[in-house]
Structures are given as structure tokens and as C-alpha cells.
Amino acid sequence: LEHSDISIAGEPCRLICNDVLGVAGFELLVRAGQASAAWQRVWQVGQPIGLRPMGEQAYQILRIEAGLPVFGVDIDDSNLPQEVGRDPLAISFTKGCYLGQETIARIDALGHVNRHLVGLVVSSRSDLPARGAVISSGDKTIGHVTSAAFSPALQSAIALGYVRRGFQNPGTELFVESHGARLRSVVHELP
């Protein structure tokens, strides 16, 4: 991620360029009281050159397609980086001491985690699994959904969720419970 400290309408802010959603994008960090004025100025300047805002629904679709977890929804402070598949982004194996280093190093050296965040393509065009929906294999409960949306690109419901170790490999067929229905789902590799 690249960033620049800039000024908009005389107010300091930070512009962050990133492509974590698979498309070129920008985040603008401003003081809360200045958000509306900053947006109006950005829109005024950007609209003539093709700037397009992204709504919440489009953001959710793109982030789930990209496998981008959100803190408080898909991850929280109880998750280990290895469960979320963020090792290269979140772990330093060469840095000195830090909180949690012993646990992280032990998992790296000796073992594995017991659950993994995975992407799921759900065999439904209209039924979106709810947060917390059960993921199963056969008659066994093996996980739960954390986020879901309809993907226009895949013409199917998609989801992020945690599954037990052994069920995380792309192509693994599972079921997601949704509003009383058992929907076929396939684990999809996260980018």
C-alpha cells in the first residue's frame, strides 16, 4: 500500500492507494468532522476525470471475492494470523520480541491451526447464507459463515467462513445451511 499525506480544502489527510479488492482504489483518511467537506471536494475534482464512488454493497461483494476479512465481522482478537491465511501480511518471523510471538512461532515450527478462513461459492443465486450459518460435511458441523454476498461475476452467492482443518482445500464440497435449506458449496481459493 502506498500513501501520501495531502491537504484537501485546507485540511490534512492521508491518501492510500491500494488494490486489495482486485481493482485500483483509494482510501482517504480525514478527521471525522471533515469527511463531508473532503468528499465534496474530491467529488468535484474527480467526477470530470471518471472518479466513481463505491457503495457499501459493491464493496462487500468485491472484498468477499478478494477474500479480504473485516475486523469485527470475519476476524477478531481471538483469531491467529495462520487461521486467516495472512501469514505474509501479518507475521514477522525475523522481528524481535512481540506480543504473541511464542504462539505464532510454535504454530510455524510444530504444527497447524484447527480452523481456516475459506472462500465459498454457494449454489444459490438468491439465497444468501446469514452470518453464523452452519457449514457442514455430510452430517458433521465443521464451521460457520462470517460474510456473504451475491457475486455478479460468478452469478452465485459467495461467502467467507471458517472450516475445520482438513476441509480448507479448494474444490472441497460442503453444505451451507441457509433459511432451512442445505445449499451445496465449494471451497474456493482466496486470492
C-alpha positions in Angstrom: 0.0 0.0 0.0 1.3 3.4 -0.9 0.2 6.5 0.9 0.7 10.3 0.8 0.0 13.0 3.3 -2.0 15.6 1.4 -4.3 18.5 2.1 -7.9 18.8 0.9 -9.8 22.1 1.3 -7.0 23.1 3.8 -7.4 20.0 6.0 -4.6 17.5 6.4 -5.5 13.9 5.3 -3.9 10.7 4.1 -4.5 9.2 0.7 -3.9 5.5 0.5 -3.6 3.8 -2.9 -4.4 0.1 -2.9 -5.6 -2.8 -5.0 -6.6 -5.2 -2.2 -10.1 -5.6 -3.8 -8.6 -6.6 -7.2 -9.3 -3.1 -8.7 -7.4 0.1 -8.4 -8.8 2.0 -5.4 -8.1 4.8 -2.9 -8.9 5.3 0.7 -9.0 8.8 2.1 -8.4 9.2 5.9 -9.7 12.5 7.3 -10.8 13.8 10.7 -14.5 12.7 11.2 -15.8 16.3 11.2 -14.1 17.0 7.8 -15.3 13.9 5.9 -18.3 15.5 4.2 -16.3 18.6 3.0 -13.4 16.4 1.9 -15.7 14.1 -0.1 -17.5 17.0 -1.7 -14.1 18.5 -2.9 -12.8 15.1 -4.1 -16.1 14.5 -6.0 -16.0 18.0 -7.5 -12.4 17.5 -8.8 -12.7 13.8 -9.6 -16.0 13.4 -11.4 -14.9 15.1 -14.6 -12.0 12.6 -14.9 -14.0 9.5 -14.2 -13.9 9.1 -10.4 -16.7 6.7 -9.3 -17.7 6.2 -5.7 -18.2 2.6 -4.4 -21.2 1.9 -2.4 -21.3 -0.5 0.6 -22.9 -3.4 -1.4 -20.3 -3.2 -4.1 -17.5 -3.0 -1.5 -18.9 -6.1 0.3 -19.0 -8.1 -3.0 -15.5 -7.2 -4.0 -14.0 -7.8 -0.6 -15.6 -11.2 -0.3 -14.5 -12.1 -3.9 -11.0 -10.9 -2.9 -11.0 -12.9 0.4 -10.5 -9.7 2.4 -11.7 -10.3 6.0 -13.0 -7.4 8.0 -12.2 -7.0 11.7 -15.3 -7.4 13.9 -17.1 -9.4 11.1 -14.7 -12.1 9.8 -11.9 -11.8 12.3 -11.4 -10.6 15.9 -8.7 -10.6 18.5 -9.2 -14.3 19.1 -8.0 -15.3 15.6 -4.5 -16.4 14.9 -2.9 -15.0 11.7 -2.5 -18.5 10.4 -6.2 -19.2 10.7 -6.9 -16.2 8.5 -4.2 -17.0 5.9 -2.5 -13.7 6.5 1.0 -15.0 7.3 2.9 -12.9 4.8 0.9 -9.8 5.6 0.7 -10.1 9.4 3.6 -12.1 10.7 7.3 -11.4 11.0 9.5 -14.4 11.7 12.6 -12.2 11.9 11.5 -9.3 14.1 12.5 -9.3 17.7 10.0 -9.9 20.6 6.4 -9.0 20.2 3.1 -9.9 21.9 2.0 -13.4 20.8 5.4 -14.3 19.1 5.8 -17.5 21.1 2.4 -18.9 19.9 2.9 -17.8 16.3 6.4 -19.4 16.3 5.2 -22.6 17.9 2.5 -23.0 15.2 5.0 -22.3 12.5 7.6 -24.8 13.8 5.5 -27.6 15.2 2.0 -27.7 13.8 -1.1 -26.3 12.4 -4.2 -24.4 13.3 -7.5 -26.1 13.8 -9.6 -23.9 11.6 -9.1 -21.8 8.4 -10.9 -18.9 6.8 -12.0 -20.0 3.3 -14.0 -18.6 0.4 -17.1 -20.5 -0.6 -19.1 -20.5 -3.8 -22.6 -21.3 -2.8 -25.0 -23.0 -5.3 -27.7 -20.3 -5.0 -28.5 -17.2 -6.9 -31.0 -15.8 -4.4 -30.5 -17.3 -1.0 -27.6 -15.7 0.9 -26.4 -17.5 4.0 -26.7 -15.5 7.2 -23.7 -14.6 9.3 -23.2 -17.6 11.6 -24.9 -20.1 9.2 -23.6 -23.7 9.7 -21.2 -25.2 7.3 -21.3 -29.0 7.2 -19.8 -32.0 5.5 -22.2 -34.9 5.5 -23.9 -34.8 8.9 -20.9 -33.1 10.6 -20.9 -29.4 11.5 -17.4 -28.2 10.5 -17.7 -24.4 10.6 -19.7 -21.3 10.1 -20.2 -18.4 7.7 -18.9 -14.9 8.6 -19.9 -12.9 5.5 -21.9 -13.5 2.3 -23.0 -11.6 -0.8 -24.2 -12.2 -4.3 -21.4 -12.1 -6.9 -22.5 -10.8 -10.3 -19.2 -12.1 -11.7 -19.8 -15.7 -10.6 -23.6 -15.5 -10.8 -23.8 -17.1 -7.4 -23.8 -16.5 -3.7 -20.3 -16.3 -2.2 -19.2 -16.4 1.4 -16.3 -16.3 3.8 -16.3 -18.7 6.7 -14.2 -20.8 9.0 -13.9 -24.6 8.5 -12.1 -27.2 10.5 -8.7 -28.3 9.4 -8.9 -30.9 6.6 -11.8 -29.1 4.9 -10.0 -26.0 3.7 -8.6 -27.2 0.3 -10.0 -25.6 -2.8 -12.6 -27.8 -4.5 -13.8 -29.4 -1.3 -17.6 -29.8 -1.5 -19.5 -28.7 1.6 -23.0 -27.6 2.6 -24.2 -24.3 4.0 -27.4 -24.1 5.9 -29.5 -21.2 4.8 -33.0 -20.4 5.9 -33.8 -24.1 6.4 -32.2 -25.2 3.1 -28.9 -27.1 2.7 -27.0 -25.4 -0.2 -24.2 -27.1 -2.0 -21.0 -25.1 -1.7 -17.4 -25.5 -2.9 -14.3 -24.1 -1.2 -12.8 -21.5 -3.5 -9.1 -20.5 -3.3 -8.7 -17.0 -1.8 -6.5 -14.6 -3.8 
